[in-house]
Amino acid sequence: MEELEQGLLMQPWARLQLAENSLLAKAYITKQGYALLVSDLQEVWHEQVDASVVSQRAKELNKRLTAPPEAFLSHLDDLLRPLLRDMDCPGKATFSCDHVAEALILRVRSELSGLPFCWNFHCIPASPSLVSQHLIRPLMGMSLALQCQARELATLLRMKDLEIQDYQESGAALSRDRLKTEPFEEASFLEQFMVERLPEACSVGDGRPFVTHLQNLYTAVTRREAQARQKLRDAGDPQASGSASPHGTNSQLPSQLEESVSSAPAHPEPEKEPTGTSGPVQRPQLSKVKRKKLKGLFS
């Protein structure tokens, strides 16, 4: 089941638009089973099952269908994948959800081999450690990475101002007045941002901005978390089974994430295994971005 846990961690969040409401979800399905994480921004639910549970539940819900669990898992993958990518579902599949006590039941209705196919995902409240692994720690890492990015951009702006000043002292002048800018003052910029832009910038809404614009960064952070845990595991650290040590992971984020974010895909596509179900995520090769020579307005 470790493959499912690691595979789910690598997946980006997506909006699961249902008739009743909108949810955030991520799923990972292989021929051995599946793992699903769902949230309505108030609570988080989780289900992880192996092939034997899939086989038993399929018999209970689909008495007319006889197939190996790999076939049912492949069909579920075909149904969920486009839905989590905001695409039309194949065939006439319908999704709905119900709250039963503290659990969330996600119901799927479709056809398989010309016969009706039903499936119920039985999601129970996620444990605090799981919420930390998939939300709290990645969001903290993303905050650190964005802070580091902002600092580097501020430094670049100050360098640009010095470059422009040098041109001006050498007698250069702008050919278009509308391009003239004031020297960058970081303190006043931050103060103005807090007053004028912060309310709009931090509006969470239904989670759409998070899943639309920040999944490159999210998958880069979770990849680093997984690598840090693997290093601890290889070193025989007993903490490797849980969340990675803050000193072993978060301290590396500002200096390492720039490369990952620039090359990570918006929605990494899981590999397809020979059975037709999704396999482990193919990790993109990280390449250092060649720093371009600074070019001023007056050059």
N, C-alpha and C positions, 0 to 999 in steps of 0.2 A: 504493500500500500504506500510505501515511501515514494514510488514513482508518481502516484496520483497526487500526493501532497506537494512534491516539488513542481510537478506540471501545473497544478492549479496556481501556485504562487507566481509562476512566470506569466500567467495569462493577464491581459489587461481587463479592466472593468468595462462594461458596456451597458447601455440602457436596454432594459427588457420592457417593451411597451405592450401592455395588455389592455383589454377593454376596460377593466375596472380601475387600473392605476398604472403607474410607471415605477419600475424597480431598477436597481443596479444589480448586475449579476456577472459572474465569471464562471466558466465551466471547463473541465478537462476530461475528455473521454478517450479511453483506450480499450483494447480487447480484454483487459483484465478487470475493468470496472469504470466508474466515473466519480468525479468529485464536483460538487456544485456549491457556490456561495452566493447568497442573495441578500439584499438589503433594501429597506425603504427609507433609509437615512435616519430612522428611529431605532430599528433593531436589525440584527444580522442573523441569518439562518444558514444552516450548513447540512449537507448530506454527502456521505462518502460510502460507497458500497462496492463489493467485489462481484465477480461474475456469478458466483453461486447465488447471491441475493437477487441479482438481476434475473437469473433463470427461474427462481422460485416466484418472484413477483410477476413475471411475465405469464407464468402458468395460471396464476390466480386471476389476473386481469384479462387474459386473452386465451380462453380455453380452446378456441378454434384454431389458434396458431401454434405450430410446432416448429421450432427453429433453435439453433444453438444460441447461447447468450451473446456471442460475438455479433450475430445478425441483428439482434435487438439493440445492442450498443451502437452498431454502425448506423442503424436507422435513427436513433436518438441524436447521434452526432449530426446527421444530415438535417434533422429538424431544428436543432438548437443553433448550429453554426450560422446560418443566414439570419436568424432572428437576433442574435447577439451582434450582428454586423449591420443591423437596420436594413435588411433586405427582405424581399418577399419569401415566405416559406414555401417549399415545394408542395405541390398537391393542395389539399384542402385541410391542412393542419390548423388546429385551433388550440390556443393556450388560455388557461384561466387559473386563478389561485383562490384558495380559501384559507382562512385562519381557523385552526382547530386547537383550542386551548392555547398553548404557547407555540405550537408548531405552525408551519406554513406548508400547505399542500399545493404544489404546482401541477396542474392536470394538463395532459396532452392528449389530443384526439386527432387521429389521422388514419391512413390506410397503409397496409403492408402486404404486398403480394395480392392485392385486390380484396383483402379482408379488413374489417375495422380493426384499428390498433389503438389501445389505450395505455397510458402510462401515468403514474402518479409519483412525483418526486416528494418524498417525505422529509422535509427540512426541519430540523430542530434548532433551537437557539445555539448560536456558535459560542464556543468557550472563550473566555477572556484572552487566553494565549493565542487563539486563532484570529481574533479581532486585532490583537496587537501585531501579529505577523503580517496580516494582509492589509491593514489600514493604518494603525497608529505609527508603527515604525517606518513604513514607506512614506507616509505623509510628513513625518519629522525629517526623514532623509531628503525629501523633495524640498522642504523649506530651507534646509541648509544649503542644498545645491543652488536654489534660486537666489539665496542671499549671496553666495559666492559669485554667482553670475552677475548680480547687480553691482557688486564691488568692482569686478573686472571691467564692466561697462563704464562705471564712473571713472575709473583710472584711464580708460581709453579716451573718454571725453576730455579729461584734463590734458592729455597728451595732444589731442586735436587742437585744443585752445592754444597751447604753446606753439604748435606748428603754425596756426593762423597768425598769432602774434609775431612770429618770426618773419612771415611773409609781409605783414603790414610794415614792420620796421625796415624791411628791405625796399619799401616803396610800392609794393603791390596793392591793387585796389580791386574791389568787386566790380564786375561788369553789370551785375543785376542786384539792386538794393534789396529786393525781396528775399535774397538768400542770406542776408546778414543776421547773425545770431548773437546773443549775449553770452559772455563766458559762463560756463557751467558752474553753479554753486550747489554742491550736493546737499547741504543742510537746508537751504531754502526750497530746493526741489522736493525733498522728503516731507517737509512741513506742508507744502502745497498739495502734495499727493495725498497725505493723510486727511486733509480737509475736503478736497474736491473729488478725488477719484476712489478713495477707499471704499465708500458705501457700494459703489457699482462693482468695483473689482472683486470684493469678497462676497458677492451675492451668490449663494450656493444654488438656490432654486431647487429643481428636481434632480440636480447632479449632471445636467447636460454639459456645462462648461468643463467639468472635471473629466468626463469620458471623451469629450471632443478634442480638447486641447492639451491635456497633460498626460496622456497614456504613454508617449515616448519616454518621458521622464520617469513615470511610475515603473515601467518595465525595466528601465536601466537601474533604478534603485533596488528593485527586488532581485535583479540578477546579481548585483553586488552583495546583497544580503545572503543569497544562496551560496555564492562563492566563499564568503567569509565563514559561513557555517561549515562548509565542506573542509576548509583549511583547519578549523577547530576539530572537526571529526577525524581528519587525517593525523592530527597531532595528539589524538587521544583525550581531548578535553571533554569532560562529562557534560558541560553546558552545551555541547554541539547539538544535542537532541532538541533543545529549545531554541529560543531566540538567540542570535549571535550576540556576543559581548558588545556593549556600546563602545568600548574602547577599541574593539577590533573592527568595527564597521563604520560607525558614524564619523569617527575621526578621519576616515579615508574619503568620505563622500565629497567634500569640496574640491579635492585635488584630482579625483578620478572620474567624476561623472560627466565632465565636459565632453570627453571623447565618446562615451556611451550614448549620450543624448543626441549628439549630432548624427550618429549612424543608426540608432535603433528605429525600426519600422513602427508606424502608428498602431497597427494591429498585427502583431506577429502571427503568421499562419502556422498552426501545428502541422508537422509532417503526417502524411497518410501512411498507415501501416498496410502490409499486404492484405489484411482482412477488410480494409476500407474504412476503418475507424482511425481517429486522429492519434498520432504518436507524440513523442516528446517534441517540444518546440525546438526548431533549428536556430541556434544562437548565431546572430549576425557577427561577422568578423569586425572587430573594433579597429579602426585606423585613425592615426593621429591626423588632425586637421592641420594642413600646412598654413602657418601664419602668413597672411598677405602683407606686403609692404604697405605702410600707411601712405595714403595719397590725399593731399590737401585740396581745398577748393581752388587754390590759386595756381596749382601746378598745371 
